[in-house]
Amino acid sequence: MAQVPNFEEIKQKFINAGLEEKIRIYTTTQGLTVEQFKELLRHFPLQHLDKLEKAMA
C-alpha cells in the first residue's frame, strides 16, 4: 500500500514550481483529500486554469 504523501511537502513544492510542474504535481499526486486539492488550487495561477483542465481531461 502506498504511503500517504506529506501534504506540506507537496504544497511547498507546488508553490515553488513553475506552471508545467504545478500541472504535473496536481495531475499525478494521489492520496490527497478534496480539501488538499483545493488548497493546492489556491496557489495556482487562475489565468492558466484552462491548461490545468486540459491536462486533467
Contacts in CASP RR format, 6 or more apart in sequence:
PFRMAT RR
TARGET T0000
AUTHOR 0000-0000-0000
METHOD contacts of the structure
MODEL  1
MAQVPNFEEIKQKFINAGLEEKIRIYTTTQGLTVEQFKELLRHFPLQHLD
KLEKAMA
2 30 0 8 1.000
2 31 0 8 1.000
4 31 0 8 1.000
5 29 0 8 1.000
5 30 0 8 1.000
5 31 0 8 1.000
5 32 0 8 1.000
7 32 0 8 1.000
7 36 0 8 1.000
7 39 0 8 1.000
10 25 0 8 1.000
10 29 0 8 1.000
10 32 0 8 1.000
10 40 0 8 1.000
11 39 0 8 1.000
11 40 0 8 1.000
11 43 0 8 1.000
13 25 0 8 1.000
14 22 0 8 1.000
14 25 0 8 1.000
14 26 0 8 1.000
14 40 0 8 1.000
14 43 0 8 1.000
15 43 0 8 1.000
17 25 0 8 1.000
19 45 0 8 1.000
19 48 0 8 1.000
19 51 0 8 1.000
22 43 0 8 1.000
22 44 0 8 1.000
22 52 0 8 1.000
23 51 0 8 1.000
23 52 0 8 1.000
23 55 0 8 1.000
25 40 0 8 1.000
26 37 0 8 1.000
26 40 0 8 1.000
26 41 0 8 1.000
26 44 0 8 1.000
26 52 0 8 1.000
26 55 0 8 1.000
26 56 0 8 1.000
27 52 0 8 1.000
27 55 0 8 1.000
27 56 0 8 1.000
32 40 0 8 1.000
44 52 0 8 1.000
END
